[in-house]
Amino acid sequence: MFEKKGIRFLITSILIFTLIYLISKTRFIFEPVGAYLGAIAVPIIGAGVIFYITNPVVNWLEKKKVPRIIGTFIAFLVILLVITLVVLFIAPIVQEQFTKFVNNIPKMVDSAEQLIELWQDNQNIIPPQFESTFQNMIDNLSTYAEAITTGIIGVIGQIFSFVFAFFLIPFFLFFMLKDGYKFVPFISQFLSRHKASSFRKLATSINHTLASFIQGQFIVSVCVGIMLYIGYIIIGLEYSLSLALFAVVMNFIPFLGPFLSAIPAVIVGLFQDPLTGVWAAVVMFIAQQIESNFISPNVMGRALSLHPLTVITLILAAGGIAGFLGLLFIIPAYAVIKTIIGHFYQEWKRKQPEEDPDLI
């Protein structure tokens, strides 16, 4: 038995590596396909995210005897209203705060240099290794600040590139909302009865996984952003709206997102006033405690069932490979792949003979 399993595992491994080798040697065939998929990826992903946020509204209207086409137009009107409100009332404030922040970076760098020099001047005994470290920090502080600014601008550039794709997103979104429910029956008609049933089950599982993550993360992120904005206003933190919106985006990244969103708020608070920096950390801590203990359990539960170590590993790898967009989409992509593998594994187990379930 063991020998048979070992031989089949060895043959399978050889075939997989052979396939990978052949693909690497013939990648020129796949490059046009990759370029095409890359061109339509942002509109499809963007439309898919908005679809899962707005589809419950369309489904609810359809249950109320509103034709789906009318419900789709109502969803578009709501989206248009939200975009209009953002452009008129939120975007100008964010732009003003961001401009002010960029203009204040040299002043913040000077303050940091003065603080480090003051600390050094008031120390009688400084170990040589610490002295050289602090001197190196002072010498490179401007470089660090420039790198941070460049990184922030790069992230904003990616966000604007994503927003630019909205020219195509509405077309994809319209047909997703209007005809999305027809996709599974359309594919099923070309399959046998057993395979059609399996495909419907898989499609339902994937749809549930994506809906649970996107809808849940959207609600959780908005709630956290509102709590942080109120808290930042109470403590008088500068750039409160921009920092709260940054937290909304970062909270789409599970586990690491809240910590990433806390760093700019605490740094800005410390430069504004040391006590304000402490209060910013307190506000972030309270908001995250409310989110993790009350909001997330009721909104998301354990929809994805992913281990924290797995999530952190995926996020670190995706960030290094695909940047900010990789951080946002790696978790739902992994959850979908996990769902697909789990489905086919269950199908394979079901087909195994009961008297000899260990055969591969």
KAZIJO-V710326 format. One record per run of one state. SS is the DSSP state (@ for helix, = for strand, . for the rest). FROM is the first residue (numbers start at 1). LEN is the number of residues. Records with the same first field share a line. If there is no record, write none. Layout:
SS = FROM-LEN + FROM-LEN
This chain:
. = 1-1 + 26-1 + 64-4 + 122-6 + 165-1 + 180-2 + 189-4 + 236-4 + 251-5 + 273-1 + 300-8 + 352-2 + 357-4
@ = 2-24 + 27-37 + 68-54 + 128-37 + 166-14 + 182-7 + 193-43 + 240-11 + 256-17 + 274-26 + 308-44 + 354-3
